[in-house]
Amino acid sequence: MLLSRLQEMLGGIYDLRVAHDVYDFLVTDRCQLPRAARGGHAEEELLVALVAEGELGVSLYLDPALLARLAHADPLERLHGGNVADCLTALEGVSHFVYLAWNASHDRAVSLLEMEMQAEVDKFVVSHWLLRRQDPGHFPLELRRLLFERVGFDPSVGARAGLYREASGYAGRFCRHLERSLERERRHRRGREAPVLAELRRFYRFTNAAKRAHIERTV
C-alpha cells in the first residue's frame, strides 16, 4: 500500500525503525476528526493531542480523493507532472508521522518548525530517489527549483506562513548542498550514495537547533 511503502522508503533512507504503521493512524473522513478540525480544507493534516501523561494521540488525515488519484497513478511506479503534487502531499503526511513517532520513541520533543523542515527535505530526497530509479539516465536538476524556488504559500495558513517560509528556506539551502554532492558523484561517474546517506542520517537525528547550525555551517 502506498503510504506504507513511503514509510518504508523513509525508513530505508534514514535507517529508522518505527514500530507503528501509518495506516493504523490514518483518517479519511473529516467527521471522525475532533470537532475543532472538522471544518478544515487541507488535504493533509497531522493531529496530535496529549491524552494522558506521556501518551500522545495521533491521527493523520488525508483526503480520500487524493488517495484515489494516487491509487490510479502510482508515483512509486512513475512520478510525473500529473501526480507529483498529490505524491508530495501524501509524503508530507507520512514524513510528519514518521518524524513524530521516531522522536517520541526516543523521548525527544519536536517543534513544528523542525517537522516542516524535515518534511521539505524528505520531499526532495524521496522524489530524487524515485526519479533516478525510474529514469537512471536523467539527473533531475529541475527538482530542487520546483520544490524551493517556485513555491507559494496558501494565504489561508495565516500567521503560520512565516514558519513555513523559514522551514522551506532552511530545507532549500540544505537540499542545494545535497544536490551538489549528488551531481558531483554522477559527474565523476562514481555513483556512490553512501556519503549522502550518511549525512542525511546524521541530519535526521540532529535537534532543531543543530539542524539549523549544520545548514549555516555547510551551505
C-alpha positions in Angstrom: 0.0 0.0 0.0 1.3 3.4 -1.0 1.6 5.1 2.4 3.4 2.1 4.0 5.8 2.0 1.0 6.6 5.6 1.5 7.1 4.9 5.2 9.5 2.1 4.2 11.4 4.4 1.9 11.9 6.9 4.6 13.0 4.1 7.0 15.5 2.8 4.5 17.0 6.2 3.6 17.3 7.3 7.2 18.0 3.9 8.8 14.9 4.2 11.1 12.9 1.7 13.0 9.3 2.9 13.7 7.1 0.3 15.5 3.8 1.7 14.1 2.3 1.6 10.6 0.9 4.9 9.3 -2.3 3.1 8.2 -3.1 2.4 11.8 -3.4 6.2 12.3 -5.0 7.2 9.0 -8.3 9.0 8.9 -10.1 9.8 5.6 -13.4 11.0 7.0 -13.3 14.5 8.5 -16.4 13.7 10.6 -14.2 11.3 12.6 -11.7 14.1 13.5 -12.0 16.2 16.7 -14.8 18.8 16.3 -12.3 21.7 16.0 -10.6 20.1 13.0 -13.7 19.1 11.0 -14.1 22.4 9.3 -10.7 22.4 7.7 -10.0 22.1 4.0 -6.4 20.9 3.8 -5.8 17.6 2.0 -3.3 16.6 4.7 -3.2 17.2 8.4 -1.4 15.6 11.3 -3.3 16.0 14.5 -1.6 15.5 17.8 -3.0 15.7 21.3 -1.8 14.8 24.8 -4.3 12.2 26.0 -2.5 11.2 29.2 0.7 11.8 31.0 3.4 10.7 28.5 0.8 9.5 26.0 0.1 11.1 22.6 -3.0 10.7 20.5 -2.1 10.9 16.8 -4.2 11.0 13.6 -3.1 11.6 10.1 -5.9 12.9 7.8 -5.6 12.5 4.1 -8.3 13.4 1.7 -9.9 10.3 0.2 -9.9 11.9 -3.3 -6.2 12.4 -3.1 -5.6 8.8 -2.2 -7.9 7.7 -5.0 -5.9 9.7 -7.5 -2.7 8.2 -6.3 -4.1 4.7 -6.5 -4.9 5.4 -10.1 -1.5 6.9 -10.9 1.1 5.3 -8.5 4.1 7.7 -8.2 6.3 4.8 -7.0 5.8 3.3 -10.4 6.1 6.6 -12.3 6.4 10.0 -10.9 5.3 12.7 -13.4 3.7 16.1 -13.6 0.2 14.7 -13.2 0.8 13.0 -9.8 3.7 14.8 -8.3 1.6 17.3 -6.3 -0.5 14.6 -4.8 2.5 12.5 -4.1 4.2 15.3 -2.2 1.1 16.0 -0.2 0.8 12.3 0.9 4.6 12.2 1.5 4.4 15.2 3.8 1.8 13.5 6.0 3.9 10.3 6.2 7.0 12.3 6.9 5.3 14.1 9.8 4.1 10.9 11.2 7.4 9.1 11.0 9.4 12.0 12.4 7.0 12.4 15.3 6.8 8.6 16.0 10.6 8.2 15.8 11.3 11.1 18.1 8.6 10.1 20.6 10.1 6.6 20.8 13.4 8.2 21.8 11.7 10.6 24.3 12.6 13.6 22.2 10.5 16.7 21.9 9.9 18.1 18.4 8.9 21.6 17.2 6.6 22.4 14.3 9.5 24.1 12.5 11.7 21.1 12.5 8.9 18.8 11.4 8.2 21.1 8.5 11.9 21.5 7.7 12.4 17.7 7.7 9.3 17.1 5.5 10.6 19.5 2.9 14.0 17.7 2.9 12.1 14.4 2.6 10.1 15.6 -0.4 13.4 16.4 -2.2 15.2 13.2 -1.2 12.4 10.8 -1.9 11.4 12.5 -5.2 15.1 12.5 -6.3 15.5 8.8 -5.4 12.3 7.9 -7.3 13.2 9.9 -10.4 16.7 8.5 -10.5 15.4 4.9 -10.1 12.7 5.4 -12.8 15.0 7.1 -15.3 18.6 6.4 -14.4 19.9 8.4 -17.4 18.3 11.6 -16.2 19.6 13.7 -13.3 16.6 15.8 -12.1 18.2 19.2 -11.8 14.8 20.8 -12.1 13.5 19.1 -8.9 15.0 21.5 -6.3 13.9 24.6 -8.2 10.4 23.2 -8.4 10.3 22.5 -4.7 12.0 25.6 -3.3 12.2 28.3 -5.9 8.7 28.1 -7.5 6.9 27.6 -4.3 4.0 29.7 -3.0 2.1 29.6 0.3 -1.7 29.4 0.7 -3.0 32.7 2.2 -5.3 30.6 4.4 -2.4 29.5 6.6 -2.3 33.0 8.0 0.3 33.6 10.7 1.9 30.2 10.0 3.2 31.4 6.6 6.3 32.8 8.3 7.1 29.4 9.8 6.6 27.6 6.5 8.8 30.1 4.7 11.5 29.6 7.3 11.3 25.8 7.1 11.4 25.9 3.3 14.3 28.3 3.3 16.5 26.2 5.5 15.5 23.0 3.7 16.1 24.5 0.3 19.6 25.5 1.4 20.4 22.0 2.7 19.0 20.4 -0.5 21.1 22.6 -2.7 24.1 21.2 -0.8 22.8 17.6 -1.3 22.1 18.3 -5.0 25.7 19.4 -5.5 27.0 16.3 -3.7 24.8 14.0 -5.8 25.7 15.8 -9.0 29.4 15.6 -8.2 29.2 11.8 -7.7 27.3 11.5 -11.0 29.7 13.7 -12.9 32.7 11.7 -11.7 30.8 8.5 -12.5 31.3 7.2 -9.0 27.6 6.8 -8.4 28.1 6.4 -4.7 25.1 7.3 -2.5 26.7 6.2 0.8 28.3 9.6 1.7 25.0 11.4 1.1 23.0 8.8 3.0 25.4 9.1 5.9 24.9 12.9 6.0 21.1 12.5 5.7 21.1 10.1 8.6 23.1 12.4 10.8 21.0 15.4 9.9 17.7 13.5 10.7 19.0 12.8 14.3 20.0 16.4 14.9 17.9 18.6 17.1 16.2 21.6 15.6 19.0 23.9 16.7 21.6 21.5 15.4 19.9 21.2 12.0 19.9 24.9 11.5 23.5 25.3 12.7 24.6 22.5 10.4 22.9 24.3 7.4 24.6 27.6 8.4 28.0 25.9 8.5 27.6 23.7 5.4 25.8 25.9 2.9 
